[in-house]
Amino acid sequence: MVTKYKKKYRYHGKWRYKWVYKVRYVYKKYKVTSTPKVTNYSPSQCLQPAKNCQSTSSTVKTLATYITKPVVYNVTTNLTNNSCTTQSPSAETDTCSTATCSTSSSLDSGLAAGSSETIDSPQVSYTLVTKTLSTYEKAEAIFNWARDKLEYSFYYNTRKGALGTLTSGSGNCCDLSHAIVAMARSIGIPARYVYGSCKFSSGTMGHVWAQLYVNGKWYCADASNNMNSFGVIRNWNTNSWTLKGIYKELPF
């Protein structure tokens, strides 16, 4: 703050006055509030692309579609005794086809010479069944991919965004959340960010993770540690933490 005032001084034995300026530094007291920034966003608001959440990028959308594509099961059916065996699912084939095979064999001629008796092998049907993932399974698949394929790197705030994180294969908690939110939004799953002060084994620090909206409920998706699973956090104390904000677009 600049203040102008008159100053008295002596000049040749006489008193004079002159204008002078004085600069004073005023420190303002800012009101500190502990109220977190929480907005009741509707699920539709959590589908829009943001600055660091490039959900409309063709790269992000293609990857999310690949991760959540239908799963193909190989089903083997024994038509003789109506038994059915389902083999491990495979996501390599996107087509559904059915093949039926029937074979017969006879006793070894050396052991049953002159015998006309034959033993027929059971008729077997091989079927590829395509199963479309539910919304929950798609959200879980996106989280599992981000947790298993992307490496955690420590740095502050956002540096890469969703596209940069997916391209480089690593990111901090902010950028990992950007990647999850972008992929979820690209296939129509609402997603948002949660910011809080969390207690880790190494100490208390600020932390960001994603939440995906599935079947009327928000599920936590923290891909910063392999111990976590979709909807479950294990790498920090969820019973003692401070909420600092819930965002549809991360401000830092």
Buried (B, 14 or more C-beta within 10 A) or exposed (E): EEEEEEEEEEEEEEEEEEEEEEEEEEEEEEEEEEEEEEEEBEEEEBBBBBEBBBBEBEBBBEBBEEBBBBBBBBBEBEEEEEEEEEEEEEBEEEEEEEEEEEEEEEEEEEEEEEEEEEEEEEBBBBBBBBEEBEBBBBBBBBBBBBBEBBEBBEEEEBBBBBBBBBEBEBBBBBBBBBBBBBBBBBBEBBBBBBBBEBBEEEEBEBBBBBBBBBEEEBBBBBBBBEEBBBBEBEBBEBEEBEEBBBBBBBEE
